Amino acid sequence: MDVAITIMALLFVAFMALGVYAGVKAVGAAKRGVDRTISQARRTVEDTALRAKSLGQPGTAGELAQLRLRLRTSMRATQDALQAGVAEDASLSESIQLFERLSVHGRELDDELRQLERDPDRSRVGQRLPELRERTDRITHSADSLRWAARDRARKFSEDDLSTLSEQIDVESGALRHWSTEPTEPTGWSGPTAPTAWPKAPGERETGGDGDRSAPSAAGERPEAIEPPDPRRRTTYPWQKQARPETTN
């Protein structure tokens, strides 16, 4: 009984700990979601304000707003492209590290531009505009290079995969249509061979394709008679005995 109570108490404590852990994780995820939403809303408001300043305010203030808007747009687009591509291509992790180092310079420049927007000395700010424009160009050029390189890499992989898939589909389509191709004769087969002739019986004459070879060539023609050999013309040899004349008693 005491063992059962101990086990139930341990289970209760474990479930309580698991519930607390799940609650903390849920609260943390909700907090991160809220922070992300607030950050996105803040960026949207700032981008809208910068766009309005770049279009509505001429002079130094308008040019500063254009530089900030251009910098933020390029950096955000590059960040989104790299984060979306690293899930499928692990080699982009090094590119993300380089982008994080570039982002440090980008944030420093954005903060400096924001401070210059509120600076009352417009003449001094105007003198620094060429240097600020050059820094913005260098950062945005580097960000754009990373972004387009990642996109070109993804497009190349997609084209290679599509080419391989098309070849495999062509092979499979040809295999499925095997009935439409005529069967080819095996190599070395020169057509049907004549059947082997059965041995003929003794005394049976051979017949060819054109009839009996021993038959007369023309109708009504009789074969020539074979004359018996003349005994007087028979050649004698020394070892042969002479024939004895028959005597009548």
Secondary structure, DSSP 8 states (H G I E B T S, - for coil): -HHHHHHHHHHHHHHHHHHHHHHHHHHHHHHHHHHHHHHHHHHHHHHHHHHHHHHH--SHHHHHHHHHHHHHHHHHHHHHHHHHHHTT-GGGHHHHHHHHHHHHHHHHHHHHHHHHHT-S-HHHHHHHHHHHHHHHHHHHHHHHHHHHHHHHHHHHHHHHHHHHHHHHHHHHHHHHTGGGS-----TT--S----------TT---EETTEETTS-SSTT----------GGG----TTS---------
